[in-house]
């Protein structure tokens, strides 16, 4: 069976595998193992993860900084994708090879093809300040395009914590809450202390001097004594959205 020894899972090879299974030449466990372990489509300098959406319940995400124009074109030409940290120049490159492209400029997200999933659930995305919004939008837009009901609650940080109080019932009714905060990074722990809903904190690289480009916010969130709070890496809005997707049963 050539497919099981292949370095890339092309559709022709998948068809061959299915024909062999239908003819009884391979058993159920063999085909299941092969499909789950289809590695990639090898385009030399880029390797396309062909069935990540089946394996992980999410389309492949492409981090744009550092990639050449040609690499971006190759990736965009293959299936459905979410591109992160993109700008107008990258949008022009991607849209030169695909027509089914949508650019969400405020979040730096480009969606290629149809990435919507069969999901349900309400997610609230919260920021401490307006400077945290671009990172929060990376999470919010990702969840939007996957098909979740997303509620945005921005600029309710600890400098005026009374701004948060009117939204507490909305947060309690959410299935998950994402909170982006820089500087002192205290807001996720406070939100988690008020509600029983799982909270995912995103430390942002917002702040002066000892904020250390988000490391202080990260350490504050990791040190929180409020239960039900998980933390992703600095500025990782997409990672927070992906975690929520898995948590709510997207896979």
Secondary structure, 3 states (H helix, E strand, C coil): CHHHHCCCCCHHHHHHHHHHHHCCCCCHHHHHHHHHCCCCEECCCCEECCCHHHHHCCCEEEECCCCCHHHHHHHHCCCCEEEECCCHHHHHHHHCCCCCEEEECCCCEEEECCCCCCCCCEEEEEECCHHHHHHHHHHHHHHHHHCCEEEEECCCCHHHCHHHHCCHHHHHHCCEEEEEECCCCCHHHHHHHHCCCCEEEEECCCCCHHHHHHHHHHHHHHCCCCCCEEEECCCCHHHHHHHHHHHCCCC
